[in-house]
Amino acid sequence: MVEKLTTQDILSNGLQLTEDFTLNIDELEAYRDDLRWFGGVYRYYSISEGELFIGSTDDLWKTLKMTISRYGNGNKKLQAAVYGKDDVYLYIYLEPNAAIRSIYEGYMHILYNPVLNNKNVGSYLPPKGKEDE
């Protein structure tokens, strides 16, 4: 019989996440060949503002470049937060499997609770007084 893992088991034991790349957003262009057509999870962190955003994609280069260059229909708040700053870093976790990326991304939302995500931990909690309904 296979033992079923609960959310608490995962939170207690943790997932072993190690970033494959850590870079300042100004260095992104140098990583073009390393990121193009690779899927993974990415985390924006600002020294002055803390955790900004966590996301996942099947093409890291395209997604990250679109955000930093302020093109496309991406997260406008994130684009504004990273534009013109020199203290924003990217943590990149390569993962080709979409299902595993989703697990990693969700776990990282719980760990870091980034301010610009709609998926932050607070959005999963019921409003005060609604727990018993």
C-alpha positions in Angstrom: 0.0 0.0 0.0 1.3 3.5 -0.9 1.4 6.0 1.9 -0.5 9.1 1.1 1.3 12.4 1.7 -0.7 15.2 3.3 -0.1 18.9 2.8 1.2 19.0 6.4 3.7 16.2 5.6 5.0 18.3 2.7 5.2 21.4 4.8 6.9 19.7 7.7 9.4 17.8 5.7 9.8 20.4 2.9 10.7 19.9 -0.7 14.3 20.1 -1.6 14.4 23.0 -4.0 17.8 24.3 -5.3 17.9 27.0 -7.8 19.7 26.3 -11.0 20.5 30.0 -11.6 20.6 33.1 -9.5 21.1 36.3 -11.3 20.5 40.0 -11.2 17.8 41.0 -13.8 20.5 43.1 -15.6 22.3 39.8 -16.3 19.4 38.1 -18.0 20.6 38.5 -21.5 23.8 36.5 -20.7 21.6 33.4 -19.9 19.6 33.4 -23.1 20.9 30.0 -24.3 20.5 28.5 -20.8 16.9 29.4 -20.5 15.4 29.4 -24.0 12.8 26.7 -24.5 13.3 25.4 -20.9 10.4 25.2 -18.5 10.7 26.0 -14.8 9.7 28.0 -11.8 11.1 31.5 -11.3 11.1 33.9 -8.3 11.6 37.6 -8.3 13.2 39.0 -5.2 14.1 42.6 -4.4 16.5 43.5 -1.6 14.6 46.6 -0.8 11.0 45.2 -1.1 11.4 41.4 -0.4 9.6 38.6 -2.3 7.9 40.1 -5.4 6.5 37.3 -7.6 6.7 33.5 -8.2 5.6 31.9 -11.4 6.1 29.0 -13.7 6.3 28.6 -17.5 7.2 26.2 -20.2 9.6 28.8 -21.8 11.6 30.7 -19.2 13.4 33.0 -21.6 10.3 34.2 -23.3 8.4 34.8 -20.1 11.2 36.5 -18.2 12.3 38.7 -21.1 8.7 39.8 -21.6 8.4 40.9 -18.0 11.7 42.7 -17.8 11.3 44.4 -21.1 7.8 45.5 -20.2 6.3 44.0 -23.4 3.3 41.7 -23.7 0.2 41.2 -21.6 2.1 40.1 -18.5 1.7 41.2 -14.9 1.9 45.0 -15.1 2.5 45.4 -11.4 5.5 43.1 -11.6 6.8 45.0 -14.7 6.5 48.3 -12.8 8.2 46.8 -9.8 11.3 45.5 -11.6 11.7 48.3 -14.1 14.6 50.6 -13.4 15.6 48.7 -10.2 19.1 47.3 -9.7 18.3 45.3 -6.6 16.0 42.7 -8.2 17.2 39.1 -8.4 15.9 36.1 -10.2 16.0 32.6 -8.8 15.4 30.0 -11.5 14.5 26.4 -10.9 14.6 24.3 -14.2 11.8 21.7 -14.4 10.6 20.2 -17.6 7.5 18.5 -16.1 4.5 20.8 -15.9 2.9 18.8 -13.0 6.1 19.0 -10.9 6.4 22.8 -11.8 2.9 23.3 -10.5 3.8 21.6 -7.2 7.0 23.6 -6.8 5.3 26.8 -7.6 2.5 26.2 -5.1 5.0 25.2 -2.4 7.0 28.3 -3.0 3.9 30.5 -2.7 3.4 29.0 0.8 7.1 29.5 1.7 7.6 33.0 0.4 4.1 34.6 0.1 5.2 37.1 -2.6 3.4 40.4 -2.6 2.5 40.7 -6.3 1.0 37.2 -6.8 -2.7 36.6 -6.8 -1.9 33.1 -5.7 -0.4 34.2 -2.4 -1.2 32.3 0.8 -3.7 34.9 2.0 -5.9 34.3 -1.1 -6.4 30.7 -0.1 -7.7 31.5 3.4 -11.4 32.1 4.1 -12.4 35.6 5.2 -12.6 36.1 9.0 -15.7 34.7 10.4 -16.4 32.4 7.4 -14.4 29.4 8.7 -17.5 27.8 10.3 -19.9 28.2 7.4 
